[in-house]
Amino acid sequence: MARKAFLIHHDFREQVEDLSNEQLGELFRAILNYEIDNKLPLFTDKELKIAFKFIKINLDSTNQKYEEICEKRKRAGAIGGKQRVANQANASKDKQRVANQANTNTNTNTSTNTNNDNKKESIKEKGDGEVNSPTPLEQKKDKKTEYIKLVQASNLSTKVQEQILEWLEYKKWKYAEVGIKSLLTTVAKNVEKYGETAVCAVIVESMGNMWQGICWDKLDKKELKYEPKGIQRDYDAE
């Protein structure tokens, strides 16, 4: 179902605060084209590429929730309509069934009901200690929720957290819990050494090249390009 509007999250301000007015205008036009025509931008500006990827995560998440709500309402309406038709078609059969049961011998009913009650009690006792195991889909959903909580509980900035979540989505959440913790530790160390922009760029490049893992060794090759603010080196001495 087509939407007539979309949300601009407060977090967007942090992701675009370093952009110029010209860059911001180009980014906003790209967001409109993506939301209205589902058209991905072809930026040549790396800052705009990274900013759009962060914003796209929230846009896609909001759109997915909207589609899920519409689909649930559609299914509920269809089920309700079918149920009303079925109830009307079976009304006469239900009345006849009640009449037949009323004419059944009382002793037979009593014996049958007693046997049925015993069977139900036996089944109930047998099932008291059993616990239904979650389905694979429920397990995956629970694991995804738990990993999102781990990422959000880290000391990393919102920008870096969203990039990590995009990487996990790209990997289809195929991480063990210890793997998530190790990833967060590695990201934190690299952010401290190279800065957020460099770390995010390497993760984006790894996804763009469809690599199985994040190529952290590229940070050393890009160290001069992504030098964090506030750190100066005596490159002549090196």
C-alpha positions in Angstrom: 0.0 0.0 0.0 1.4 3.4 -1.1 2.2 5.9 1.7 1.6 9.6 1.4 4.3 10.6 3.9 7.4 9.3 5.7 9.1 10.0 9.0 12.2 12.1 9.6 13.9 10.8 12.7 15.6 13.1 15.2 18.8 10.9 14.9 19.1 12.2 11.3 20.5 15.5 12.6 23.5 13.9 14.1 24.2 12.1 10.8 24.1 15.2 8.6 25.4 17.9 11.0 28.8 18.0 9.2 27.3 18.3 5.7 27.2 21.6 3.9 23.9 23.1 2.9 24.5 22.0 -0.7 25.2 18.4 0.4 22.1 18.5 2.7 19.9 19.6 -0.2 21.3 16.8 -2.5 20.8 14.3 0.3 17.2 15.4 1.0 16.3 15.1 -2.7 17.8 11.6 -2.8 15.6 10.6 0.3 12.5 11.9 -1.5 13.3 9.9 -4.7 14.0 6.8 -2.6 10.7 7.0 -0.6 8.5 8.0 -3.5 10.0 6.2 -6.5 12.2 3.6 -4.6 15.1 5.0 -6.6 18.6 4.6 -5.0 21.0 7.6 -5.4 24.3 7.4 -7.3 26.4 9.7 -5.1 30.0 10.4 -6.0 30.4 12.2 -2.6 31.5 9.6 0.0 30.1 11.6 2.9 26.7 11.6 1.2 27.0 7.8 0.6 27.6 7.1 4.2 24.9 9.5 5.5 22.3 8.0 3.2 23.1 4.5 4.3 22.5 5.4 7.9 19.2 7.1 7.1 18.1 4.3 4.8 18.2 1.9 7.7 15.5 3.8 9.6 13.4 4.5 6.4 13.4 0.8 5.5 12.6 -0.3 9.1 9.6 2.2 9.2 8.3 1.0 5.8 8.6 -2.6 6.8 6.6 -2.1 10.0 3.9 -0.2 8.0 3.6 -3.0 5.4 3.3 -5.6 8.2 0.5 -3.6 9.9 -1.3 -3.3 6.6 -0.9 -7.0 5.9 -2.2 -8.0 9.3 -5.3 -5.8 8.9 -5.9 -7.2 5.5 -5.7 -10.8 6.7 -7.9 -10.0 9.7 -10.6 -8.5 7.5 -10.5 -11.5 5.1 -10.7 -14.0 8.0 -13.6 -12.1 9.6 -15.6 -12.1 6.4 -15.1 -15.8 5.7 -16.1 -16.6 9.3 -19.4 -14.7 9.0 -20.3 -16.6 5.8 -19.3 -19.9 7.4 -21.4 -19.2 10.5 -24.5 -18.4 8.4 -24.0 -21.5 6.2 -23.7 -23.8 9.2 -26.4 -22.3 11.4 -29.0 -24.9 10.3 -26.6 -27.8 10.8 -25.8 -26.6 14.3 -29.4 -26.5 15.2 -30.0 -30.1 13.9 -26.9 -31.3 15.8 -28.2 -29.9 19.0 -31.6 -31.5 18.5 -30.0 -34.9 17.8 -27.9 -34.7 20.9 -31.0 -33.9 23.0 -32.7 -37.1 21.8 -29.8 -39.3 22.7 -30.2 -41.7 25.6 -29.3 -40.1 28.9 -27.3 -43.1 30.2 -25.3 -43.3 27.0 -24.5 -39.6 27.2 -23.4 -40.0 30.8 -21.1 -42.9 30.0 -19.6 -41.2 27.0 -19.1 -37.9 28.9 -17.4 -39.8 31.7 -15.0 -41.6 29.4 -14.2 -38.4 27.5 -13.6 -36.6 30.8 -11.2 -39.3 31.9 -9.3 -39.1 28.6 -9.0 -35.4 28.8 -7.7 -35.6 32.4 -5.2 -38.2 31.3 -4.0 -36.1 28.4 -3.8 -33.0 30.7 -1.7 -34.8 33.3 0.5 -36.2 30.6 1.1 -32.7 29.1 1.5 -30.8 32.4 5.3 -31.2 32.3 5.8 -30.5 28.6 7.0 -27.2 27.3 6.6 -26.3 23.6 9.9 -25.5 22.0 10.1 -22.3 20.1 10.1 -22.6 16.3 13.2 -21.7 14.3 11.6 -18.4 13.2 10.9 -17.5 16.8 14.5 -18.4 17.8 15.9 -16.2 15.0 13.7 -13.3 16.0 14.7 -13.6 19.7 18.4 -13.8 18.7 18.1 -10.7 16.5 16.4 -8.8 19.3 19.1 -9.8 21.8 21.9 -8.8 19.4 20.3 -5.4 18.8 20.2 -4.9 22.6 23.9 -5.8 22.9 24.8 -3.3 20.2 22.7 -0.5 21.7 24.2 -1.2 25.1 27.7 -0.5 23.9 29.5 2.8 24.3 29.6 3.4 20.6 27.9 6.4 18.9 24.5 6.0 17.2 26.2 6.4 13.8 28.6 3.5 14.5 25.8 1.3 16.1 23.6 1.7 13.0 26.5 0.7 10.7 27.1 -2.4 12.8 23.4 -3.3 12.7 23.4 -2.9 8.9 26.4 -5.3 8.8 24.6 -7.8 10.9 21.6 -7.6 8.6 23.9 -8.1 5.6 25.2 -11.2 7.4 21.7 -12.3 8.1 22.5 -12.3 11.9 24.6 -15.4 11.6 26.7 -14.6 14.6 27.1 -16.3 18.0 26.8 -14.1 21.0 30.5 -14.3 21.7 31.1 -13.2 18.0 28.9 -10.1 18.5 30.8 -9.2 21.6 34.1 -9.7 19.8 32.9 -7.6 16.9 31.9 -4.7 19.2 35.3 -4.8 20.9 37.1 -4.7 17.6 35.0 -1.8 16.3 35.6 0.2 19.5 39.4 -0.3 19.2 39.4 0.8 15.6 37.1 3.8 16.2 39.5 4.9 18.9 42.5 4.5 16.6 41.1 5.6 13.2 37.9 7.5 13.9 34.2 6.7 13.2 34.2 7.8 9.6 37.0 5.5 8.6 35.5 2.5 10.5 32.1 3.1 8.9 33.6 3.5 5.5 35.4 0.1 5.7 32.3 -1.7 6.8 30.3 -0.1 3.9 33.1 -1.1 1.5 33.1 -4.7 2.8 29.4 -4.9 2.2 29.6 -3.3 -1.2 32.2 -5.8 -2.3 30.2 -8.7 -0.8 33.0 -9.8 1.4 32.4 -12.5 4.0 34.1 -10.4 6.7 35.1 -6.8 7.5 38.5 -6.1 5.9 40.0 -4.2 8.9 43.5 -4.2 7.4 42.3 -1.6 4.9 42.3 0.9 7.7 46.1 1.0 7.9 46.2 1.7 4.1 43.7 4.6 4.6 45.1 6.0 7.8 46.2 9.3 6.2 42.9 9.7 4.5 40.7 9.0 7.5 42.9 10.6 10.2 40.7 11.4 13.3 40.2 15.0 14.3 42.5 16.4 17.0 45.4 14.0 16.1 48.4 15.3 14.3 51.4 13.4 13.1 54.9 14.4 12.1 54.7 12.8 8.7 58.0 14.3 7.6 59.7 12.5 10.4 58.2 9.3 9.3 
